[in-house]
């Protein structure tokens, strides 16, 4: 083997190394952000400077990497072809066969040594890889700046001429959820972050009826109540805003704010002549079909925190607050007035006590059980029981459905408060 052959083989190996450098750089650099760089390289301001400079223009950086990788791979191909042709001539092999073998071998080597291996390394440890390539990548970026900048501007120009349907190109909600789940499995995000992402993604698909306090659970006072009754209700419930009704809950005439009562505590004369209807603020009414993202914007615009939910007939369906909306994103918020009550209590391996108001979808998720109610007009356990009973059942009423036995355990004010669910074992 003469010196020329040795030189070309060494140069081919060098091409593999440089190509691996560019391939790994792409993965490592684009997995970093300024915050991660700042927190990681606290003792190396030089590395920080180089990395921040590279990531300041990500499109140009990507073009630089692609140019470098393309030039190196083309160079490797030229060297490999020249070696293959000389090999065929020296040993009398068929040029076509040798060139075919060369293409297969070179493709395999580039994929394994210059693409897959460095990218796996860079994805597993982007910090260490970035530390190695930061300085040389910076100077490569500087040296071919005129070329990469020209190509980048050309890309911008042609991209501006292409009309893109943003709705079709946008990442779908399900894809975001899948990415969040993948991040959780890989350990890049925590459980709380995963749940938060899922809550935010599903935020727009929720209607007011899904998060409201139903009519039967509403706390409200009559306009005929006196001052002491109102104060007792506020003290007992801890509510700072209470709906005021005239004849019944279908006739809400205002919202009483606890802070508006402060002047009356100091003046006995004012308390004697108090009119709850006059001190109540104008209520905000929303349909139960309204989406909660639209309601949140309306709350912000009107500087309101509470709204009365009405059904299609104009009757009061329930009450919704800004806190209800926030809880859909960050989880339940409890204060000193909230009573802790488990929606599901495990009695044994096959028996569970659940609240009637729990949604069937939530129950499926918590207990990992299958209750098929896709075509049903109800969405809570209480609704399921009422559907089977056909009337308000008595305590002890029981029925079997989807390999489960449902038994009513507590009725309160004509409401199904608690239901025991038994998982029936197959014989």
HELIX and SHEET records of a PDB file:
HELIX    1   1 UNK A    3  UNK A   29  1                                  27    
HELIX    2   2 UNK A   34  UNK A   40  1                                   7    
HELIX    3   3 UNK A   45  UNK A   56  1                                  12    
HELIX    4   4 UNK A   58  UNK A   91  1                                  34    
HELIX    5   5 UNK A   95  UNK A  109  1                                  15    
HELIX    6   6 UNK A  110  UNK A  116  3                                   7    
HELIX    7   7 UNK A  117  UNK A  124  1                                   8    
HELIX    8   8 UNK A  126  UNK A  143  1                                  18    
HELIX    9   9 UNK A  145  UNK A  161  1                                  17    
HELIX   10  10 UNK A  166  UNK A  169  1                                   4    
HELIX   11  11 UNK A  173  UNK A  186  1                                  14    
HELIX   12  12 UNK A  191  UNK A  201  1                                  11    
HELIX   13  13 UNK A  203  UNK A  205  5                                   3    
HELIX   14  14 UNK A  208  UNK A  211  1                                   4    
HELIX   15  15 UNK A  215  UNK A  217  5                                   3    
HELIX   16  16 UNK A  227  UNK A  237  1                                  11    
HELIX   17  17 UNK A  258  UNK A  261  5                                   4    
HELIX   18  18 UNK A  262  UNK A  266  1                                   5    
HELIX   19  19 UNK A  268  UNK A  272  1                                   5    
HELIX   20  20 UNK A  276  UNK A  279  1                                   4    
HELIX   21  21 UNK A  292  UNK A  302  1                                  11    
HELIX   22  22 UNK A  322  UNK A  330  1                                   9    
HELIX   23  23 UNK A  360  UNK A  367  1                                   8    
HELIX   24  24 UNK A  381  UNK A  389  1                                   9    
SHEET    1   A 4 UNK A 213  UNK A 214  0                                        
SHEET    2   A 4 UNK A 316  UNK A 321 -1                                        
SHEET    3   A 4 UNK A 306  UNK A 310 -1                                        
SHEET    4   A 4 UNK A 285  UNK A 287  1                                        
SHEET    1   B 3 UNK A 220  UNK A 222  0                                        
SHEET    2   B 3 UNK A 241  UNK A 245  1                                        
SHEET    3   B 3 UNK A 252  UNK A 257 -1                                        
SHEET    1   C 5 UNK A 344  UNK A 346  0                                        
SHEET    2   C 5 UNK A 351  UNK A 355 -1                                        
SHEET    3   C 5 UNK A 415  UNK A 423 -1                                        
SHEET    4   C 5 UNK A 404  UNK A 412 -1                                        
SHEET    5   C 5 UNK A 398  UNK A 401 -1                                        
END                                                                             
